[in-house]
Amino acid sequence: MEYRTVSICIIGTELTRGVITDKHGSMLASSLSRLGYDVEAITIVPDDGTIAPVLEESVKGCDVLIVTGGLGPTSDDLTRSSIAKLAGVPLVQDKSVYDWLYKKVGERIHGANLVQTMFPEGFLPIDNPNGTAPGFRGIIPSGDKEVVCIAMPGPPREMDPMFQNLVVPYLAALRGHDDTGRDEYSVFLIGESKLEELCEQVGIDGVAWGTRFQDYRISLYLTGEEGRRKAFASRLKELTGPCLVVDGDHEAVSLLEDRLSEGKRTVTTAESCTGGLVGKLLTDKAGSSAWFWGGALTYANEAKRKMLGVSEGVLSSVGPVSEECALAMAEGIRTESESDLSISTTGFAGPTGEDVGKVWFGFAGKGMEPQAVCLHFTSYGRDSVRRKAAVASFLLASAFLDGVRLLDMVCKWQYI
């Protein structure tokens, strides 16, 4: 069978009452259109049982039905039972999902959560690493055709990665839609609106793009003929500067982790303005004890002096937000830890002051000449500066390990 047309059904009473604004519809429709599908309807329904007749009507006019929401453990989460009824099959428990969910919630699974291990018979679960409700996909017979049905949870932090990472590859492999190829890139330090401007600037006929904003990066998707996609990406990389647009699905911290693991090296941190965020993101990674020695959060000048050995002369003459201090912090923590690499951050996170967004980074390594660079981030508040500084520290540290002259690299970063 060929698959070309899609209907989207979004479930949520808070949406129909105007409590929150729907963002799923535009994201799903945009991504599906780039895959060559025709989105024929987007319907929003409340959590009150209205879903059943809506789904019954939807399958009559589409090849693919996508449903979001209604997969939770409460009594008004009716998506799974409605789809099972429409497919003419019972709900059955998936043992692998039961075992997975038991590890997450323990004995609580025997309460309301148990329903989240149930799926329409013949449907396959879709992993959800960010929540307790897996999605599922299967076939609903409708007349002389078989409609592909995909159900996903409603929360964006669960649905978005599930759709992009697991559902899109599945839909791309189906026959019938005008898929012209798709590439994914990870974009760091550049804001969503600025990235949109840059994509328009480097635009190439026949290449469409879409983005997905995440906590520490933006995922950029390009569709079109392969040669044109590659040319688009090459132009964008040239415009943004090195290391800010990376092929594939990556976090900045993972890029550094790979470099450390390859060389069996250890890293330490000395943080001021980032408030421990660099160390936090490093230790979020499973197995980080193999390469993260530890860190020091030295916010006050006295802490920098006592814990890292930054001299009183540096602190009183050029101050804590300076090249000299960043280098002293990096070298101080590396000497203390005897690690292979050390990272330091010191700057102005704001929210007020004329130097908000100014951050110095220091790097020291065994047998390597220490380096320090200063970046000026566009500030959207204290948290945004800290997030950007943490991401920049990982990108710069990776380049430092490769022997790159960091000043030459950051001079080309124009849009951070």
C-alpha positions as CSV (number, residue, x, y, z in Angstrom):
1,M,0.0,0.0,0.0
2,E,1.1,3.6,-0.6
3,Y,0.9,6.2,2.2
4,R,0.5,9.8,1.3
5,T,-2.3,11.5,3.4
6,V,-2.2,12.2,7.1
7,S,-4.8,13.2,9.7
8,I,-3.6,14.5,13.1
9,C,-5.7,14.2,16.2
10,I,-4.5,16.2,19.3
11,I,-6.2,15.4,22.6
12,G,-6.3,17.7,25.6
13,T,-9.0,19.6,27.5
14,E,-6.5,22.3,28.4
15,L,-6.1,22.9,24.7
16,T,-9.8,23.2,23.9
17,R,-10.4,25.5,26.8
18,G,-7.5,27.8,25.8
19,V,-5.5,27.2,28.9
20,I,-2.5,26.4,26.7
21,T,-1.8,26.9,23.0
22,D,-1.3,23.9,20.7
23,K,2.2,23.6,19.2
24,H,2.0,20.0,18.2
25,G,0.0,20.6,15.2
26,S,2.3,23.0,13.4
27,M,5.4,20.9,14.4
28,L,3.9,17.7,13.2
29,A,2.5,19.1,10.0
30,S,5.7,20.9,9.1
31,S,7.8,17.7,9.6
32,L,5.3,15.5,7.7
33,S,5.2,18.0,4.8
34,R,9.0,17.9,4.6
35,L,8.7,14.1,4.3
36,G,6.4,14.5,1.4
37,Y,3.1,13.7,3.1
38,D,-0.1,15.7,2.6
39,V,-1.6,16.7,6.0
40,E,-5.4,16.9,5.4
41,A,-6.7,17.6,8.8
42,I,-5.6,18.6,12.3
43,T,-8.3,18.1,15.0
44,I,-8.1,19.1,18.6
45,V,-10.5,17.3,21.0
46,P,-11.0,17.3,24.8
47,D,-10.3,14.4,27.2
48,D,-14.0,13.6,27.5
49,G,-14.6,10.6,25.2
50,T,-15.1,12.6,22.1
51,I,-12.1,11.0,20.6
52,A,-13.8,7.8,19.6
53,P,-16.1,9.3,16.9
54,V,-13.4,11.6,15.8
55,L,-11.0,8.8,15.2
56,E,-13.6,6.7,13.4
57,E,-14.3,9.6,11.0
58,S,-10.6,10.4,10.6
59,V,-9.5,6.9,9.4
60,K,-12.0,7.1,6.5
61,G,-10.0,9.8,4.8
62,C,-6.3,9.2,5.5
63,D,-3.5,6.7,5.0
64,V,-1.8,7.6,8.3
65,L,-3.4,8.7,11.5
66,I,-1.3,10.4,14.2
67,V,-2.7,10.8,17.7
68,T,-1.1,12.7,20.6
69,G,-2.3,12.8,24.2
70,G,-4.5,10.6,26.3
71,L,-1.9,7.9,27.1
72,G,-1.6,8.8,30.8
73,P,-2.8,6.6,33.8
74,T,-6.0,8.5,34.6
75,S,-9.6,7.6,33.8
76,D,-9.9,10.3,31.2
77,D,-6.9,8.9,29.2
78,L,-9.0,7.0,26.6
79,T,-6.7,7.0,23.6
80,R,-5.5,3.3,23.9
81,S,-9.0,1.9,24.4
82,S,-10.5,4.0,21.6
83,I,-7.9,2.9,19.1
84,A,-8.2,-0.8,20.2
85,K,-12.0,-0.6,19.7
86,L,-11.5,1.0,16.3
87,A,-9.0,-1.7,15.2
88,G,-11.3,-4.4,16.5
89,V,-8.8,-5.9,18.9
90,P,-8.5,-6.2,22.7
91,L,-6.0,-4.4,24.9
92,V,-3.2,-6.7,25.9
93,Q,-0.3,-6.3,28.3
94,D,3.3,-6.0,26.8
95,K,5.6,-7.8,29.2
96,S,8.7,-5.9,28.1
97,V,7.0,-2.6,28.8
98,Y,5.8,-3.9,32.1
99,D,9.3,-4.8,33.1
100,W,10.6,-1.4,31.9
101,L,8.0,0.5,33.8
102,Y,8.4,-1.6,36.9
103,K,12.0,-0.5,37.0
104,K,10.9,3.1,36.8
105,V,8.0,3.2,39.3
106,G,8.3,0.0,41.4
107,E,5.2,-1.3,43.1
108,R,3.2,1.8,42.1
109,I,2.8,0.1,38.7
110,H,0.0,-2.0,40.3
111,G,-2.1,1.2,40.6
112,A,-3.2,3.5,37.8
113,N,0.1,3.1,36.0
114,L,-0.7,-0.5,35.0
115,V,-2.8,0.7,32.1
116,Q,0.3,2.2,30.5
117,T,1.6,-1.4,29.9
118,M,-1.5,-2.2,27.8
119,F,-1.7,-1.8,24.0
120,P,-4.1,-2.8,21.2
121,E,-3.3,-6.3,20.2
122,G,-0.8,-6.5,17.3
123,F,0.4,-2.9,17.9
124,L,4.1,-2.3,18.7
125,P,5.2,0.0,21.6
126,I,7.3,3.0,20.9
127,D,10.0,3.8,23.6
128,N,9.6,6.8,25.8
129,P,12.8,7.5,27.7
130,N,11.4,10.8,29.0
131,G,8.2,9.6,30.7
132,T,6.1,6.6,31.8
133,A,3.8,6.3,28.8
134,P,5.2,4.6,25.7
135,G,3.6,5.3,22.4
136,F,2.5,2.6,20.0
137,R,1.9,2.0,16.3
138,G,-0.1,-0.5,14.3
139,I,-2.7,-1.0,11.6
140,I,-6.4,0.0,11.6
141,P,-8.5,-1.7,8.9
142,S,-10.7,0.8,7.0
143,G,-12.6,-0.4,4.0
144,D,-10.2,-1.7,1.4
145,K,-7.1,-0.1,3.0
146,E,-5.0,-0.5,6.1
147,V,-4.4,2.8,7.9
148,V,-1.2,3.2,9.8
149,C,-2.0,4.5,13.3
150,I,0.6,6.1,15.6
151,A,-0.2,7.2,19.1
152,M,2.2,9.3,21.2
153,P,2.0,11.0,24.7
154,G,1.0,14.6,24.9
155,P,3.8,16.4,26.9
156,P,6.1,18.1,24.4
157,R,9.3,16.9,26.2
158,E,8.1,13.3,25.6
159,M,6.3,13.6,22.3
160,D,8.9,15.7,20.4
161,P,11.9,13.4,20.7
162,M,9.7,10.3,20.2
163,F,8.4,11.7,17.0
164,Q,11.7,13.0,15.6
165,N,13.9,10.1,16.7
166,L,11.6,7.1,16.3
167,V,8.5,8.0,14.3
168,V,10.0,10.0,11.5
169,P,12.4,7.3,10.4
170,Y,9.5,4.8,10.3
171,L,7.3,7.2,8.3
172,A,10.2,8.0,5.9
173,A,10.5,4.3,5.1
174,L,6.9,3.9,4.0
175,R,6.1,4.0,0.3
176,G,4.0,6.5,-1.6
177,H,5.0,9.9,-0.2
178,D,7.4,12.2,-2.0
179,D,10.3,11.9,0.3
180,T,13.4,13.6,-1.2
181,G,15.8,12.8,1.6
182,R,16.5,14.3,5.0
183,D,19.5,15.3,7.1
184,E,19.7,16.3,10.7
185,Y,22.2,18.8,12.3
186,S,22.8,20.0,15.8
187,V,23.1,23.8,16.2
188,F,24.7,25.3,19.3
189,L,24.7,28.8,20.8
190,I,22.5,30.4,18.1
191,G,19.0,31.5,18.9
192,E,16.0,30.1,17.1
193,S,15.0,33.4,15.4
194,K,18.6,34.1,14.3
195,L,19.0,30.5,12.9
196,E,15.8,31.1,10.9
197,E,17.3,34.3,9.4
198,L,20.6,32.5,8.6
199,C,18.7,29.6,6.9
200,E,16.8,32.2,4.8
201,Q,20.1,33.8,3.9
202,V,21.8,30.6,2.7
203,G,18.6,29.2,1.2
204,I,18.8,27.0,-1.9
205,D,15.9,26.2,-4.2
206,G,14.4,22.8,-3.5
207,V,15.7,22.6,0.1
208,A,13.3,23.0,3.0
209,W,14.3,23.3,6.7
210,G,12.7,22.9,10.0
211,T,13.9,23.2,13.6
212,R,13.2,21.7,17.0
213,F,14.3,23.8,20.0
214,Q,15.9,21.9,22.9
215,D,17.4,22.9,26.2
216,Y,21.0,23.2,25.0
217,R,20.8,23.1,21.2
218,I,18.5,23.3,18.2
219,S,17.9,20.4,15.9
220,L,17.9,21.5,12.3
221,Y,16.3,19.2,9.6
222,L,17.0,19.7,5.9
223,T,15.0,18.0,3.2
224,G,15.5,18.0,-0.6
225,E,17.9,16.5,-3.1
226,E,21.1,15.3,-1.4
227,G,23.6,17.6,-3.2
228,R,21.5,20.6,-2.5
229,R,21.1,19.7,1.2
230,K,24.9,19.3,1.5
231,A,25.4,22.7,-0.2
232,F,22.9,24.4,2.1
233,A,24.6,22.9,5.2
234,S,28.1,23.9,3.9
235,R,26.9,27.5,3.4
236,L,25.4,27.6,6.9
237,K,28.5,26.3,8.6
238,E,30.6,28.9,6.8
239,L,28.3,31.6,8.0
240,T,28.1,30.5,11.6
241,G,31.7,29.6,12.1
242,P,33.3,26.3,13.1
243,C,31.8,23.8,15.5
244,L,28.4,25.5,15.9
245,V,26.6,23.4,13.3
246,V,27.4,19.7,13.7
247,D,26.2,16.8,11.5
248,G,23.8,14.5,13.3
249,D,22.0,14.3,16.6
250,H,24.4,15.4,19.3
251,E,24.6,17.3,22.6
252,A,27.7,19.5,23.1
253,V,28.6,17.6,26.3
254,S,28.5,14.3,24.4
255,L,31.0,15.6,21.8
256,L,33.4,16.3,24.7
257,E,32.6,12.9,26.3
258,D,33.6,11.2,23.1
259,R,36.9,13.0,22.9
260,L,37.7,12.2,26.6
261,S,36.7,8.5,26.2
262,E,38.8,8.1,23.0
263,G,41.9,9.2,24.7
264,K,41.1,7.8,28.2
265,R,41.5,11.3,29.6
266,T,40.0,12.9,32.7
267,V,38.5,16.4,33.1
268,T,38.0,18.8,36.1
269,T,36.1,22.0,36.3
270,A,36.5,25.3,38.1
271,E,33.3,27.3,37.8
272,S,32.2,30.8,38.9
273,C,29.4,32.3,36.7
274,T,28.0,29.0,35.5
275,G,27.3,28.0,39.1
276,G,28.1,24.3,38.8
277,L,26.1,23.8,35.5
278,V,29.2,22.5,33.6
279,G,29.8,19.8,36.2
280,K,26.1,19.0,36.5
281,L,25.8,18.4,32.7
282,L,29.0,16.3,32.8
283,T,27.7,14.1,35.6
284,D,24.3,13.7,33.9
285,K,26.1,11.3,31.6
286,A,26.0,7.7,32.6
287,G,29.5,6.4,33.3
288,S,30.9,9.9,33.7
289,S,32.9,8.7,36.8
290,A,35.4,7.2,34.3
291,W,36.4,10.6,33.0
292,F,35.1,13.3,35.3
293,W,37.4,13.8,38.3
294,G,35.4,16.5,40.0
295,G,35.1,20.3,40.2
296,A,35.2,23.4,42.3
297,L,32.4,26.0,42.5
298,T,34.3,29.1,43.4
299,Y,31.9,32.0,43.3
300,A,33.5,34.4,45.7
301,N,37.0,35.9,45.2
302,E,38.1,34.3,48.4
303,A,37.1,30.9,47.2
304,K,39.1,31.4,44.0
305,R,42.1,32.4,46.1
306,K,41.9,29.7,48.7
307,M,40.6,26.7,46.6
308,L,42.3,27.4,43.3
309,G,45.3,29.5,44.2
310,V,44.3,32.5,42.2
311,S,46.7,35.3,43.4
312,E,45.5,38.4,45.3
313,G,47.4,40.4,42.7
314,V,45.3,39.1,39.8
315,L,42.0,39.5,41.7
316,S,42.8,43.1,42.8
317,S,44.4,44.3,39.6
318,V,42.4,42.8,36.6
319,G,39.6,41.3,38.6
320,P,37.9,37.9,38.6
321,V,36.4,38.3,35.1
322,S,39.7,38.3,33.2
323,E,42.0,36.2,31.1
324,E,44.5,36.0,33.9
325,C,41.9,34.7,36.4
326,A,40.4,32.2,34.0
327,L,43.9,30.8,33.3
328,A,44.8,30.7,37.0
329,M,41.5,28.9,37.8
330,A,42.0,26.3,35.1
331,E,45.7,25.7,36.0
332,G,44.9,25.7,39.7
333,I,42.2,22.9,39.5
334,R,44.3,20.9,37.1
335,T,47.3,21.0,39.3
336,E,45.2,20.0,42.3
337,S,43.5,17.1,40.5
338,E,46.4,16.0,38.2
339,S,43.7,15.6,35.5
340,D,44.3,15.6,31.8
341,L,42.1,18.6,31.1
342,S,40.6,21.4,33.1
343,I,37.9,23.9,32.2
344,S,37.2,27.2,34.0
345,T,34.4,29.7,33.6
346,T,34.2,33.2,35.0
347,G,31.9,36.0,33.9
348,F,28.8,38.1,34.3
349,A,25.6,36.2,34.1
350,G,23.5,39.2,34.9
351,P,20.6,40.0,34.7
352,T,21.8,43.6,35.0
353,G,25.0,45.5,34.2
354,E,26.7,46.6,31.0
355,D,29.0,43.5,30.8
356,V,26.1,41.0,31.1
357,G,27.0,38.0,28.8
358,K,30.7,38.5,29.0
359,V,32.4,35.2,30.0
360,W,36.1,34.1,30.1
361,F,37.0,30.5,29.6
362,G,40.2,28.9,30.6
363,F,41.7,25.5,29.5
364,A,44.7,23.7,30.7
365,G,46.0,20.2,29.9
366,K,48.9,17.9,30.5
367,G,51.7,18.9,28.2
368,M,49.6,21.6,26.5
369,E,49.9,25.3,26.5
370,P,47.0,26.8,28.5
371,Q,44.5,29.0,26.6
372,A,41.8,31.5,27.5
373,V,39.2,33.1,25.4
374,C,36.4,35.6,26.0
375,L,32.9,35.4,24.6
376,H,30.1,37.9,24.7
377,F,26.7,36.1,24.7
378,T,23.4,37.7,23.7
379,S,21.5,37.6,27.0
380,Y,17.9,36.6,27.5
381,G,18.3,36.4,31.2
382,R,20.7,34.9,33.7
383,D,19.8,31.4,32.9
384,S,20.4,31.9,29.2
385,V,24.0,33.1,29.7
386,R,24.8,30.2,32.0
387,R,23.4,27.7,29.5
388,K,25.3,29.2,26.6
389,A,28.5,29.3,28.7
390,A,28.2,25.7,29.6
391,V,27.6,24.6,26.0
392,A,30.5,26.8,24.8
393,S,32.8,25.3,27.4
394,F,32.2,21.8,26.0
395,L,32.8,22.9,22.4
396,L,35.9,24.9,23.2
397,A,37.3,22.0,25.4
398,S,36.8,19.6,22.5
399,A,38.7,21.9,20.2
400,F,41.4,22.5,22.8
401,L,42.1,18.8,22.9
402,D,42.4,18.8,19.2
403,G,45.1,21.5,19.4
404,V,43.0,24.2,17.9
405,R,43.9,27.8,18.5
406,L,40.7,28.8,20.3
407,L,41.0,32.6,19.6
408,D,41.1,31.9,15.9
409,M,38.0,29.8,16.2
410,V,35.8,32.1,18.3
411,C,36.6,35.1,16.2
412,K,34.3,33.5,13.6
413,W,31.4,33.1,16.0
414,Q,29.3,36.1,15.1
415,Y,25.7,35.2,16.1
416,I,26.0,33.8,19.7
